[in-house]
Amino acid sequence: MPRMTLAEAEALARDALVAAGANPRMAAMTAAALVAAEATGQSGHGLSRVAMYAGFLRNGRADGAAEPTIVATRGGAVLVDARHGLAYPAVALAIEEAASRAAAHGVAFAGITNSHHSGAMGLPVAELARRGLVALAFTNSPAAMPVPGGRRALMGTNPVAAAFPRRPTPPGKPGGAPVPTDPLVVDMALSQVARGKIMVAAKNGTPIPEGWALDAAGNPTTDAKTALGGAMLAVGGDKGALLALIVELLCCALTGAAFGFEADSFFEAEGNRPRLGQAILAIDPGALAGREAFLDRIETLVAAMLGDPGVRVPGSRSAAQARRAAEEGIEIPDPLLASLRQAGP
């Protein structure tokens, strides 16, 4: 399996997206986000998405010429219009706005409308946490799960991500600089299982566990192919479905974006422009109990967590993988590498 540096992987993805119609800035920001996800071990949101995005650009499901704009603002609140482009430039603008407004007001809410698939949501919240902010991010997605008591897919799997900054490690020698500590990061979809696992089961002809999905008539099923034509179930039953409903409302009702049932599936080449929504909340700990008190409380909890063998701080594994990838590069399967090279100029 070939190995390449992160810069080389970004260049391949960027060239493929430009060839598909993305403007240079959109292509560069999207490629950087996909490679960052790949580096943290989230290959499902990594380079494998290039072909999907390129298809959307070519068939008009995404506008490669789009530039995100701010369309509403008041104090700590801001609304970014992605203008039907790939999501990453709009997410980057929302991060900058959220960071500056949280510094000014103590808290900020950045909504994004007319957006697209936004990948690994743990990445933007980790970026804000590295700036000293507590951050939460939400996105809706095309319909995949029913509402509580429902039988048909209306909501997306609607990921939730959160990140909390931590106290830097003291310097190893007198006069040295403190060493940044990786933030605590939680990133999870609200479905019982990732759709990709059901797709793999369908391809292999193996059954799925009961409780993962419903068939098209709303009945529980263990047949993976039948499940792909039905609906996925939320983690935790109705409680998870209600959490997904909250995400749907935060991302769409506040921003004017499309609900999951109004957006065509990402797994189909043809379809509408999804017009999805994202929401980013940033909080300056200094505006409340104070930064030092916040950091003390975080480290007290982390120390208690690590008192049990086998516990690891959420996000620590991904951060370690990213550091290793920065030094050693990433492995790219031969078929994926061939498709990236073929898609380029």
PyMOL commands that set and color helices and strands:
alter all, ss='L'
color gray80, all
select helices_A, chain A and resi 6-20+24-39+43-45+47-59+88-105+122-130+195-204+224-228+238-252+260-262+285-287+291-305+316-328+334-343
alter helices_A, ss='H'
color red, helices_A
select strands_A, chain A and resi 3-4+69-74+77-81+107-115+134-139+160-164+184-188+213-214+220-221+231-232+276-283+330-331
alter strands_A, ss='S'
color yellow, strands_A
deselect
rebuild
show_as cartoon
